[in-house]
Amino acid sequence: MFPHSLTDAVLTRRVMDAVAASTASTSSTGVDMLGYTGVRFIASLGTLTAGSSPTMQAQSSSDDGVADAYAAIGSATAAMPDADDNKLLIVQVYRPKERYVRVNIPLATQNRVIDGIVAELYRAEQQAVAKHSTVSAQQMDVNV
């Protein structure tokens, strides 16, 4: 482990696979924040149909939506302009009040393509963070 390595300090995991052009409301898998202080969600969007204006908002639950339904927390991102094909939406949650957090890309009036969403959990109570099962390989090079 290297003292300044993001790979060792951040648990990176895929929380949503690609979604073909759709207008449906789409939510990521919830992440368990136990042992972490914050999480950053990065959504990669593809082609946007004019008027789709996607946004992304964090949601939380005390039990991963079993009895306590996910509810919106914080503010949604600004709506993406029609010309922003193939760009990212990023939402970060620091010290959530509930244990489970996910993001939602709400219902749209026009199609938008979601290439996938990645979550980065950080400020772990315990270092080094193990590679998540959704990550195939990771590599750190120093002084190369």
C-alpha positions in Angstrom: 0.0 0.0 0.0 1.2 3.5 -0.9 0.3 6.4 1.4 -1.1 8.6 -1.4 -2.8 5.9 -3.5 -6.5 6.5 -4.4 -6.7 2.9 -5.4 -5.9 1.8 -1.8 -8.1 4.5 -0.2 -11.3 4.4 -2.4 -13.6 1.4 -3.0 -14.7 1.7 -6.6 -17.7 -0.3 -7.8 -20.1 -0.4 -10.6 -23.6 0.2 -9.4 -25.5 0.3 -12.7 -24.9 -1.3 -16.1 -25.7 0.3 -19.4 -29.4 1.2 -20.1 -30.5 1.5 -23.8 -32.3 4.7 -24.9 -35.2 5.1 -22.4 -37.5 7.6 -20.7 -37.9 5.4 -17.6 -36.8 6.5 -14.1 -33.6 4.6 -13.4 -32.0 3.9 -10.0 -28.5 2.5 -9.2 -27.9 -0.3 -6.8 -27.7 1.0 -3.2 -24.3 1.1 -1.5 -23.7 0.2 2.1 -21.9 3.2 3.8 -21.0 1.2 6.9 -17.3 2.0 7.5 -17.2 4.9 4.9 -17.7 8.6 5.3 -18.6 9.6 1.8 -19.5 8.3 -1.7 -19.3 9.9 -5.1 -21.5 8.6 -8.0 -20.4 9.1 -11.6 -22.9 8.5 -14.3 -21.8 8.3 -17.9 -24.5 9.3 -20.3 -24.5 8.6 -24.0 -26.8 10.1 -26.7 -29.4 12.6 -25.4 -32.6 13.2 -27.4 -33.5 16.8 -27.6 -35.6 17.7 -24.5 -34.5 14.8 -22.3 -32.6 17.1 -19.9 -31.4 14.3 -17.5 -30.6 15.1 -13.9 -29.3 12.8 -11.1 -30.2 12.9 -7.4 -29.0 11.0 -4.3 -31.5 8.9 -2.3 -31.0 7.2 1.1 -32.6 4.4 3.2 -31.9 2.9 6.6 -32.4 -0.7 5.3 -31.6 -0.7 1.5 -35.3 -0.1 0.7 -36.7 -3.2 2.5 -39.1 -1.5 4.9 -37.7 2.1 4.6 -38.2 3.2 1.0 -35.4 5.3 -0.6 -36.1 9.0 -0.4 -34.4 11.9 -2.1 -31.6 13.7 -0.1 -29.9 16.9 -1.1 -30.3 18.6 -4.4 -30.4 17.2 -7.9 -27.7 18.1 -10.4 -28.5 20.8 -13.0 -30.3 19.4 -16.1 -27.9 18.4 -18.9 -28.3 20.5 -22.0 -29.3 18.7 -25.2 -25.8 19.2 -26.7 -24.1 17.4 -23.8 -24.0 13.9 -25.4 -21.4 11.6 -23.9 -20.7 13.6 -20.7 -20.9 12.8 -17.0 -23.2 13.6 -14.1 -21.6 13.5 -10.6 -23.2 13.5 -7.2 -21.3 13.3 -4.0 -22.8 12.5 -0.5 -20.7 13.2 2.6 -21.8 11.8 6.0 -25.3 10.6 5.0 -27.7 10.3 7.8 -28.8 6.8 6.7 -26.7 3.7 6.0 -27.6 3.0 2.3 -27.3 5.5 -0.5 -28.0 5.3 -4.2 -28.7 7.7 -7.1 -31.7 8.1 -9.3 -32.0 9.5 -12.8 -35.7 10.6 -12.9 -38.3 10.0 -15.6 -37.6 11.8 -18.8 -39.9 13.1 -21.6 -37.4 12.0 -24.3 -34.9 9.2 -24.6 -31.5 9.3 -23.0 -28.8 6.6 -23.0 -27.0 5.7 -19.7 -23.7 4.0 -20.3 -23.4 3.1 -16.6 -22.8 4.4 -13.1 -19.8 4.0 -10.8 -19.7 4.6 -7.1 -16.5 5.6 -5.2 -16.7 5.1 -1.4 -14.0 7.0 0.4 -12.7 7.9 3.9 -12.8 4.3 5.0 -12.4 3.6 8.7 -9.9 0.9 7.7 -7.2 1.1 5.1 -6.4 -0.6 2.5 -9.7 -1.0 0.7 -10.1 -4.3 -1.1 -11.0 -4.5 -4.8 -14.8 -4.8 -5.3 -16.2 -7.8 -7.2 -17.4 -5.5 -10.0 -13.7 -4.4 -10.7 -11.8 -6.8 -13.0 -8.3 -5.4 -12.4 -6.5 -2.5 -10.9 -2.9 -1.3 -11.1 -0.8 1.3 -9.3 2.6 2.4 -10.8 5.1 4.5 -8.8 8.0 6.4 -10.2 7.7 5.0 -13.7 
